[in-house]
Amino acid sequence: MDTKTELKRQIREALQGADFPLESPEELLSAFPQGADTTCEANGVKLRAGDAGGVLEPSDFPFRSADAVADTIVDRAVQ
């Protein structure tokens, strides 16, 4: 599985129990199992939930699904 696909899978899995929509960065972080410390890793690439703020914009909210979160974060953070 390629890096982006695997990272997206891990983010979707981490957000399985989230109550969507997520209206703010704070709600997004608290939806992850270990909050800001939740880390996804694939092929040597690590993404921490706490670092998502570096790639997210206010206009990204609200997030309506785990797929939307995963696509937005991974597509912006991983080249």
C-alpha positions in Angstrom: 0.0 0.0 0.0 1.4 3.4 -0.9 2.2 5.9 1.9 -0.7 8.3 1.3 -3.3 5.5 1.2 -2.0 3.9 4.4 -1.9 7.2 6.3 -5.5 8.0 5.2 -6.6 4.5 6.3 -5.0 5.0 9.7 -6.6 8.5 10.2 -10.1 7.1 9.2 -9.6 4.2 11.7 -8.5 6.6 14.4 -11.7 8.7 13.9 -14.1 5.8 13.8 -15.8 6.8 17.0 -15.9 10.6 16.2 -19.1 12.5 16.4 -19.3 14.4 13.1 -19.5 17.1 12.1 -16.3 18.5 13.7 -16.7 22.2 13.9 -13.2 23.3 15.1 -9.6 22.3 15.4 -10.2 21.6 19.1 -13.1 19.2 18.3 -10.9 17.5 15.7 -8.0 17.0 18.1 -10.3 15.7 20.9 -11.8 13.2 18.4 -8.5 11.4 18.0 -7.9 8.5 20.5 -4.8 10.1 22.1 -5.7 13.7 21.2 -2.8 15.7 19.7 -0.4 12.8 20.4 -2.2 10.4 18.0 0.4 9.5 15.4 0.0 7.7 12.1 3.0 6.3 10.3 3.7 4.7 7.0 6.9 4.1 5.0 8.9 6.3 7.3 6.4 9.2 7.2 4.9 10.2 10.5 1.9 12.5 11.0 0.9 13.7 14.4 -2.7 14.9 15.0 -1.2 17.9 16.8 0.7 19.0 13.7 -2.5 19.0 11.6 -3.0 22.7 12.4 -0.1 23.5 10.2 -2.0 22.3 7.1 -5.6 23.1 8.0 -7.4 26.3 7.3 -10.4 27.8 9.1 -12.4 27.3 5.9 -11.8 23.5 6.1 -14.3 23.3 9.0 -16.7 21.8 9.6 -15.5 18.3 8.7 -18.4 16.0 8.0 -16.5 12.7 7.8 -13.3 10.9 8.6 -12.7 10.6 4.9 -12.7 14.3 4.5 -10.3 14.7 7.4 -7.9 12.1 6.1 -8.0 13.4 2.5 -7.4 17.0 3.5 -4.6 16.4 6.0 -2.7 13.8 4.0 -3.0 15.5 0.6 -1.6 18.7 2.0 1.0 17.2 4.4 2.5 14.4 2.2 4.1 15.2 -1.1 
